[in-house]
Amino acid sequence: MKTVRLTVAEAFANYLAAQKIEIDGKVEQLFGAAFAIFGHGNVTCFGQQLKNIEDKIPTWRGQNEQSMATAAIAYAKANQRRRIGIATSSIGPGATNMITAAGIAHTNRLPLLLISGDAYISRLPDPVLQQPENFHNPSITCNDAFKPLTRYWDRIVSPAQIIQSLPHALNTMLDPETCGPVFIGLPQDVQGMAYDFPEAFFADKVHRIRRPEPEMLVIEEAKEILLNAERPLIISGGGVHYSLATDELADFAAKHNIPVVETIAGRATMLQDNPLNAGPIGVTGSNSANYMAEHADVVLAIGTRLQDFTTGSWSVFRNPDMKLISINVAKFDAIKHMSYPVLGDAKACMTKLSGVLGDWRSAQAWADTAKEQADEWKAEVYRRTHPKKGELLPGTSSYAEVIGKLNTQMEKGDTVLTAAGGLPAELSMNWQNYQIGKFDIDFGFSCMGYEIAGGWGAKIANPDNDVVVLVGDGSYLIQNSDIYSSVLTGQKMILVVCDNGGFAVINKLQNNTGNESFNNLLEDCRRPDGELARVDFAKHAESQGAISEKLTSIDQFDAAFVRAKEADRTYVIVVDIDPVSPAAWSKCDCWWEVGLPEVTRNEGTEQKVADWQEGKNLQRRGV
């Protein structure tokens, strides 16, 4: 066996650089971007090796470990899980800062390779800098905290281990069933250890994402369920995007005349002008989609986790005899709520199921109902995005109004991106799909701070088109340093900062459940002297190198957006948003389970609990 003597850090980097993937007939680097903040735990050995492979895997300097790992996640999502981002940190706080990002990737089934330094295996210099010692188990370090939030975890304590560990880590991220974050700890002494590695281990390897085929017996049984359906409905999830199955979805729906509704992750899997697209489903959805779910007798869920915001905490399916068929690569997701599971790739499953269904089509009256309902929803979206004079507080706009303007101004290839707070609901409820994909909402982990970091990562993945980030003032304050990252690296974004003076959507939930406003709106957090301190977001963004402007009227938005498109670097538009007026918030008919007290202390809360209990009576109990 031919061998080559390398340090662990050299071997690690060389292996990563050798991994390729075939995309649309072209071979690319599998790991297309590395994000790094160096410290004593990763700069001396692994950091140098990243420099040695930067012609294959470029390294981008982050400002915060959580945000750079978040950027790596958005990079993978923008590449539909076919290319992967790396995030590397030092030990201690550098590592623990990335735990939240691991949660984002794990919840959303997205690949992410996390590499952190670790304490010395020899333990001779213990306790080392940034090492919180565990009294009962000296082998535990900060890095063990990643275990609940990763799909694969390892600590390399001997050079030979990477020969087994790295292929397993790779397979975890590339397998559609297990796709998620991977963590590998590299102790500081082990990184520099040398070993005679087999040369074959570093040979270029071209990967392809596998497409698990369903069993034909299962497809035949799913066919029989559908043939007996009078009102079938498709729920399109994020798995349709990752399977590259949007064309198959449109073809399947058209051939068999089945209406389609979309989850948040599944938004933009079907164009909005398709007469079978009945809109977004669930709490952050539309009355049209929820009406279809309420009356459906067979639901075909494709590539979705069936999260509570999709199912209205399992209250949207009102037909007690409704049958659920779930197409999913992951058995864990496919068997939920006693569904009939069809295990396999979304594209492969739809193709085979369509084949056995032949020319069968559902009733035209049901498809007509979907279009009628969707037309009513679109009319409601127009009303929301064009509020009447006097409906909003003077000088303010609504999320929906801003979204409506973006929907008409953005160009083909541009991506719209947001995450936590009120914006995910507003974007999902009001966006009209004029193009497939190019739509990113983190509402699986609903992580405040994803927005700006995610925009940076999405831009790196889509350098030829604009990424438009919608971010609230609360999320902006939690994590904004990648405005500077984007300026520093020349990866221009367009940021629309929607300032509603605090955590307005949680204030709304607080009020809607019978509680008084407290600790959410800035108005309720004044200083003892009564003065209200506000942030000048335009000046703050400008201090990081961006071009910025604060609008005094929404009428200025269109011209500002044109300036943003023409700018040579990241451009920030700040808009004041009404936090309290009824017209400022979009809503639909959908119940959602939220924790409320069994014992109430006032009439207002008592009535809210009573209303909540009425909705809970519609909840499906595990079936």
N, C-alpha and C positions, 0 to 999 in steps of 0.2 A: 504494500500500500504506500503510495506517495503521500508524504506529509509535508506540512509547512509549519514552521515554528512562529507562533504569533502570541501576543498577549490576548487576554480575554477581551479587552476593549477593541483591539484590532480585529479580532475574529468576529465579534458582534457586529461592528460596522460593515465589514466586508460581506458578511452574510446578508445583511439588510440591503446592501447595494446590489447584490446579485439577484434579488427577487424582482421579477417582471410580471406584467399582466397583459393579456391581449384584450384590447378594447376596439370594437368595430374594425377588426382586421389589422390593427396597428399595435405593436408591442411597446408598452410604456413601463416606466419604473412603477412598481407596486406602491412603494413608499414615495409619494411625490413631494412631500414637504416635512421638514423637521422644525419644531419650535423649541427653543432652548433658552433657559436662564441658567447660567453657570455659577456654581459655588465650589467650595473645596471638595464636595463629594462627587463632582462629575467633571470638573474642568481639566484636571491634570492628565487623565487617561482617556475617558470616553469623549470629552469635548474635543480633544486634538484629533481623534479619529473621525469625528463628524466633519472637521475641516478637510481631512484627507479625501472624503467622498463627496464634497459639496458640488462637484461637477455632475454627480448623479442625483444626489438628494440635497437640494438647497436647504440651508438652515436659516430660519427667521428668528430674530431676537424679540422675545416678548417683554412685557413690562410687569407681568404678574403671572404666576404659575397657573392659577385657575383659568385666567383668560386665554393664555396661550394654548392650554389643553382644550379649551372650548373652541378656539379657532381651528384646531386640528380636527375636532368633531364636525364642525360646519364644513370644513374642507372635504371630509369623507362623504357627508350628506350631499353636497353639491356634485360630487362625483358618483352619486347613486351607489355608494358602498363599493365601488370598483377600484378606488385608490384610497390609500390610508395615510393619515397623518401621524407623526411621532411627536411626543412631548417628553422632554427630559429635564429633570431638576436635580438639585443637590439633595442632601438628606434633611431630615427634620421639617421645619416649616415649609421649605420648598416643596417637599413631597406632599405634606398634608394639605397644602393649598390646592393640590390637584384632585383631592378626593371628591369635591363637588362635581368637577368635570367628569370623573368616572361615573358618578350617579346619572349625569345627563346621558352619557353613551350607553350605560347599561339599560336604563329605562326605555330609551328609544331604539335599542337594538342596532347601535352604530359601532363600527370598528374604530379602535383607538389603541395605539401602542404607547404605554406609559413606562418610562425608564427612570428610576431614581437611584442615587447613591444610597449606600447603607452603611451601618456600623461595621467595624472590623470583625472578620470571622475569628481572627486569632484572639481577640479581646484583650490583647496585651496593653493597648493604650487606653482602655476603658476607664472612666466614661469619657467619650470624645465629645467634641463640640456638637451641640444640638441633639444629643442622645438622651431622651428621657428614660432612665433605667427602670426596668420592670422588676420589682423586688422578688417575685416568685418564679419568674421565668426569664433568664438572661438572653434567650434567643429571640424574644419579642422586641421589635422596634416600631417606630411610627409606621413603617411600611405595611405592617400586618393589618392596619386599619383599612387597607384597600380590599381585603378579602371579600367582604359582603357585596362590594360594588364592582367586581370584575368577574368575567367569565373564565379567566385563566390567571393564576397567580403563581409566581415562583421567585425564589431567592437563589442566586447562583453562588454556591459555596465551594465549588470545584470547577476548574476550567472545562473538564470533559462534559459537564452537565449541559452546556449550551447545545451540544450535538443532538441531544434529545429534546431539550426544552424549546428551542426556537422553532423547529418544525411544528410542534404541538401548538405553540402560541399562534403561529401563522394560520394553521388549519382552523383554529377557533374563530379567528377574525374573518376568514374567507368562506367558511361554511354558513349558508343562509340560516340554518337552524340554530347555530350557536353564536352567531355574530354578536359581538359586543366588545367591551374594553379588555385589554390584557395588561397586566402589570408584571414587570420584572425588576427585582432589586439587585443592584450590583454593588456589593460591599467594596469599600475603598481599597482594601488590600488585594481582593480577588481581581479587580479590574486590571491590575498590572501584572498578574501572574501569567507565565508563559506555558504553552503546551504545544505538542506536536499534533496539529489538527489534520485530518485527511483533506487533501486538496479538493477532492470531489465535493466536499461540503460547501465549497464556495463557488461551484459552477453555476453559471446563470440558469435560472429556472423560470419558465413561463407558466403562469397560473391562469386558470379559467374558473369562473364562478360556476359551481355545479348546479344543475337543474334537476332536483329529485323528481322522478316520475311517479305519479299516483298508481295504485293498483287498479286494474281494470274492473275487478269485482266491486271495488268501492265506487268507482265512477258509474257503474251500471246501477248501483243502489241509489246513488245521488240522483241519477236520471229519473228513476221511478218516483222519487219524492217530488221532483220538479214537474213531472208529467201530470201529477195530481193537483198541482197548484192552480188556484184561480187568480191569486194576487201575489205573484212572486216579486221579490225586491232584492237588488244587489247592494251590498254595502262595500264600497271601494276603500281600502285602507292603504297605508304607506307601502305595504308589501307589493302593491301593483307597480309603484314607481321603481322599487329596487329589483323587481323581476323584469323591468323594461317591458311591461305588458300593457301599456296604455292603449296601443292599437288593438290588441286582442280583446281588451275590455270593451272598447267601442264596437268592435265587430260582433262580439258575443251578445252584447245588449241589443244591437240592431237586428241580428239574425233571429233572435228569440223574443224580441219585443219586450224586454224586461227593463223597467225603470231602475235608475242608479242613484244612490245617494253617497256622499263622500264624508269620511272622517276628517279630522283636522290634518292628520298625516297624509291622508288620501286626497286632500284638496288639489285641484288642478290635474287630476288623473283623466278628466273628461272635459272637453270644452263646454262653456256655458250655453252656447247656442244649440247644443245637441238636444233635441226634443225629449230625450229619455233622461236627461240630467235633471233630477228633481231637487238638487241643492244640497247643502251641508246638513248633516244630521246631528241631533243631540242638543245639549244645553247651550253650546256655542254654535248652533245651527240655524235652521229655518223652520217655519211652520209647515212649509211644503214637504220637506223631508220627514219631519216628525209625523205629519198626517199619513204619509205613505207607510211609515213603520208601524203606526197604530193599526192600520187596516190590513197589513200584509199577512198572508197565511203561510208563506215560505220565505225565509230570509237566507240569501246566499252571501255570507260574509267572506270577503277575499282579502287576505293579507292584513288583518287587523287584530289588535289585542283586545278589542271591545272594552276600552277604558270607560270609566263612569261618565265622562263628558260626552261620549258617543252614545251610550245607552240610556242616558238620563238616570243613572244609577239603576239600570235595568227596569225602567218604567215606561220606555217609549213603545215597547211591544205589547199592545193591549189585547191582542187576540190570544185567548188562553190556549188555543189549539195550534198556535204558530209553531212551525218546525224550523229549526236552525241548522243549516249546512255551513260548515266552516272549512274553507280552503286555506291551508297554512303550511309552511315548511316546518314549523315548530309544533310538535305534539302538545307541548305545554299550553299553547294558545288555541290550538284546534279543538281541544276537548272541553273548553269552557262551557258552562251552563248546559251540560248534557247535549251538546250539539252532535250532529252527525259529522264526524271529522273526515276530511279528505286531505291526507298528508301529501304534500308535494308543492312544487313550484307553481306560482300563480299562472304564468303563461302556459306551462305544460298542462295544468289541470283544466284551464278554460278551453284549450284546444281540444283535449280529449273529450271533455264533457259536451262541448258543442257538437263534436262528431257523432256521439251516440244519441244526442237529442234530435239529430236530423233536421227536418223542416218544422219541428214544433215551435209554435209561437204562443205567447200568452195573449189574453184577450185585449183587443184594441181599446176597449173602454177603459181598462186599467191604465194603459199607456197614455190615453187622453187625459185621464185624471192627473197623472204626474205632470203633464205639460200645463194643465190649468192651474194646478197648485204652484208650480214653479213660476208661472207668469205673475201670479199674485205676490209671490215672494220678491220677484224682481221689481215689481211696482213699489213694494214696501222699501226695498233697498234704495230706489230712486228718491223716495220721500225722505229717508234718513240722510242720504248724502246731499240733499238740497233742503236743509231746514228753512222754515219760514222765518221772516223777520219777527223778532220778539220772543222766539222759542228758547233762545240761549242767552246767557248773561252777556251784557254789552262788551264788545271787544274780544269775545272768545269764539271758538269754533267747537266742533265735536270731532271725536275720532272718526266717525263715519264720513263726515264731510271731507276730512283730509284724505281718507282712504279712497273716496270717490274721485278726488282730483288725481291721485296717483294712478288709479285704475285707467284713466284716460290719457295720462301723460307719459307713462312708462313705455319704453320701446321693446320690440321683440328681442329676446335674449336677456333682458334685464331681470334681476331676481328681487323679489320683495321678501323681507325677513323681519321677524319679531319674535318675542318670547312672552315673558310673564306680565302679570297685571291685567289691565282691561283691554290692551291692544290685541291679544290673540283672539278673544271672542269677537271683537269688532271687525278684525280682518277676516276671520273665517265667515262671519255672518253676512258680510257685505261685499266681499271680493267677487268679481266676475272673471271667470277663467277665459282669457283671450289667447292664452298659449298653454301648452302642456308643461307641467313642472315649473321650475323657476319660482318656487314658493316654499318658504321655510318658516315654520312656526315650531319652536320648542314648547309643546304643551304636554309632553309626557312627564318630564321632570319640572316643567314650568319654572325654569331657573332665571331669576332676576340677574341680569348681567350677561346673559347669553348674547344679547342683541349686538352690541358693538364689536365684541370679540368674534362672534359668529360672522358678522359682516366682513371682517378682515379675512377670516379663513375662506369664506365663500368667494371673495374677490380674488384671492390667490388661485382658487380653482377656476374662476371665470374671468381671466384678465382682460378679455376683449369686450366685456359688457359691464354695465353698471349694476352695482348691488345697492338697493335702497333699503335702509334700515329704519324701522319705526321703533322708537324707544321712548318710554315714559320718563318723567323726571325722577321717579324713584329708582328705576333700574339704572338710569344714567349715573346717579350718585353712587350706586353700589359698585359699578365697574365701568370705567370710561377710558382707561389709559391706552386702549388700543386705537383711539383717535390718533394719538401720537405714533403708535406702531404703524398705522397706515400711512401717515405722513413720512415717517422715517424710511419706510421701505418702498414708498412710491406706489402703494396699492390704494388708489382712490376709492372712497365710498361716498355715498350721499346719505346723510343722517337727517331724519326729521324728528326733532325732539318735541314731544307733546307734553307740555307742562300744565298739569292740572292741580298743582299745589299739594302734592303729597301722594299717599296711597289711596286714591279716590275709589278704586273698584272695591277695595276691602272696606272702606268706609260705607259704601253702598250695601255690601253684604251685612255689615254691622247693623245698619239701620233697618234693612229688610228682614232681619231676624229679631226685631224688637229691642235692639240695644241702642244706647246713646252713642253719638260720635265721640271717639276717644282715641288719641294717639295715632291717628292716621292722616287726616288732613293737617297741613301746617297751621291752619287757623286754630286748631285745637292743641297746638304745641307751642304756644307763644312763650316768650321769655317772661320772667316775673314782672318786668316793667311794661309788658303789654306790646312791645314792639315785635313786628313780624319780619323775620329775616328771610329774604328770598335769594336764590342763586341766579346770577346772570349767566345763563348757559352759553349764550353767544360769545361772551368774553372768555369764559372758561375754555371753550373749544378753540377759540382763537389763540389762547395761550399755549395750546398744544400744537400749533402750526396749521390748523385748519382755517379755511375761509368760512365765515359765519355771518348770519344776519338774523335779526329778530323781527318777525312780522307784527305789524300793528293791526292788520286786518287780513282775514282769509282771502280777500280779493287780491292780495299781493302774491298769493301762493304760486300761481301759474308762471308769472314772470321770474319769481325766485327759483323755481325748479328749472327753468330754462338756463338761468345763470349757473345753477349747480351742474347741469349736464355739460355745460361748456367749460367748466373750471378744470384746471390742471392738477388739482389735488383735492383731498377730502373736503367736502362742503357740508356745512351744518345749517339747517333751517329750524328755527325755534318758533313754535306756535303755541299760543295760550289756549287751553282746553277747558271747557265748562265742566266742573266736577260734580255738580249737584242737580241741574235741571233735568226733568224727566226726558226731554227731547235729546239730551246729551248721550243717552245710553240706548243701545239696541237691545231688543229682547225678543224672545220667542216662547211659544207654549211648550215648556219642558220642565219637569220636576228634577231636582237634584238633591241627593241626600247630604245634609250637613249636620254636624253634631249640635243638638239643642237640648236644653235642660228638661228633665222630667217634672221638676218642681219649678213653677214660675212665681215671680214676686210682683208682677204688675199685669194689668189687663192687656196692654199692648203685646207683651211677650207671650201671654197666654193665648191670644188670638193667632199669633204667628205659629206657635207650636201646634195649635189645632189645625191650621191650614197645612202645615208640613205633614201632619199625621194623615190627613186626607190623601195627600200625594203618595205617602208610603203604602197606602192600601193597594196601590196599582203596581207595586214593585213585584217583579218575578223573583221567587225565592229559590234561586239556584237551578232553575230549569227553564 
